[in-house]
């Protein structure tokens, strides 16, 4: 059996999330269906990063095992036909031959996300960013973002009832950028908890509006209690930008 990584990008608006679910359409369900149609056999996919309902991805991965030999001299043709089968809001970017023990979830060394806001109505951003028409202190937002670089325990920014072996995450990039009439939070870490980025964004927005002080934000970080975390930032503003692996170059 050979193992392959499958790089995908998608607009998550119409889907109940990345991972397959009963009685709900997901990115995984659509990709598995397309693979079955093209290869005429069922291929079980393992996902890298489980984005929630409505969250987008510029780069995410599955891996699968198969006895089918994928001829990489014709890989472009296979990708073309798979994309013709898939809905317009999901695209297969490439298929990569990897070692048989490579794992798209556990081998990833970092993941990068963005969360984008805009403060003037714009119909072209409505499905891809959060309309937030309130004045924000970007300098204070960046002070709050920098506090994440020295913090590791994120229990207070995880949705309740998640089952994880640790709440520790190492954040290596955290900043707010204002450009082209949008404000974007950029964050990179070795791993993220369910709801973590949206919880960080929602709570930092309170800091940026002066409704929560920087010292109070630090207390929330240290508390290991999510009761004061604001998880209200909607999914549509969040995008998984990049998953990095040491075994091969990603875009």
Secondary structure as GFF3:
##gff-version 3
##sequence-region A 1 251
A	DSSP	beta_strand	2	10	.	.	.	ID=ss1
A	DSSP	alpha_helix	27	39	.	.	.	ID=ss2
A	DSSP	beta_strand	46	47	.	.	.	ID=ss3
A	DSSP	beta_strand	56	66	.	.	.	ID=ss4
A	DSSP	alpha_helix	75	85	.	.	.	ID=ss5
A	DSSP	beta_strand	90	98	.	.	.	ID=ss6
A	DSSP	beta_strand	108	118	.	.	.	ID=ss7
A	DSSP	beta_strand	130	131	.	.	.	ID=ss8
A	DSSP	alpha_helix	138	147	.	.	.	ID=ss9
A	DSSP	three_ten_helix	148	150	.	.	.	ID=ss10
A	DSSP	three_ten_helix	155	157	.	.	.	ID=ss11
A	DSSP	beta_strand	171	179	.	.	.	ID=ss12
A	DSSP	beta_strand	182	189	.	.	.	ID=ss13
A	DSSP	alpha_helix	196	208	.	.	.	ID=ss14
A	DSSP	alpha_helix	214	223	.	.	.	ID=ss15
A	DSSP	three_ten_helix	226	228	.	.	.	ID=ss16
A	DSSP	three_ten_helix	235	237	.	.	.	ID=ss17
A	DSSP	beta_strand	238	245	.	.	.	ID=ss18
###
